[in-house]
Amino acid sequence: MIFAANFKTNHTRESTKKYIEALLAKIIAKKEEDKVYIFPPATALDRYEGDFVLGAQNAYMTQNGAFTGEIGLQQLEEFDIKTILIGHSERRQFLGESQMFIADKFAYFQSCGFEIIYCIGEPLEVRQEGRESVMNFLLSQLEGIDISYEKLIVAYEPVWAIGTGRSATSQEIAFTHQALKKIIQKPLLYGGSVKPENSEEIVSINGVDGLLVGSASLEAESFAKIIIG
Ligand code: 13P
């Protein structure tokens, strides 16, 4: 299983360091095959030792240059960061990232050999239209994306389940994951209100290869519970 923590705009450099120390101490007993990823804010990227992967929540598709407010490859290389989240719904919604822009970013980081956790997920109004609309919407978020990329991991995160406390039901997750698996033969994570109370059930669903966790990953104790079970 893959367990990924997305801190979003939470934690500082100092608190991230403490978090990682605390988490690593707690997950010493994790299954060897389980993989842990942490995506702190860009200001907390650093070099860390330990059995986990540190990734970037975002970066611009450039080595370096005049892109005020952005970080590029040069800033990630300083810490040997080779993993990135692309397509998160918050960047699509609040930062205005279009599918074309996201596909360009994907192609850039693919050409740089990054491991990419690519996020897709439908808003509530699409979910309310039924499963066919959901699948069409998710397919539209794969436009321009090389789904055969060897270092691709996909995360299905229904927008209405993110940060709402209302995770998708096991049946909804099972249906969507199994339908997606027919299209993309890649590890497929679920995200959206995952917490220690529901994580065990979600990881047991056929077609779920791991979890992408926001709020419940912010405390090391809670994320460790999700990992260890
Ligand atoms: P929550 O776990 O807070 O719902 O966030 C999920 C998410 O967006 C992870 O990328």
Residues whose N, C-alpha, C, O or C-beta is under 5 A from the ligand:
A	BS01	13P	N6 A161 I162 G163 T164 G191 G192 S193 V194 L212 V213 G214 S215 A216
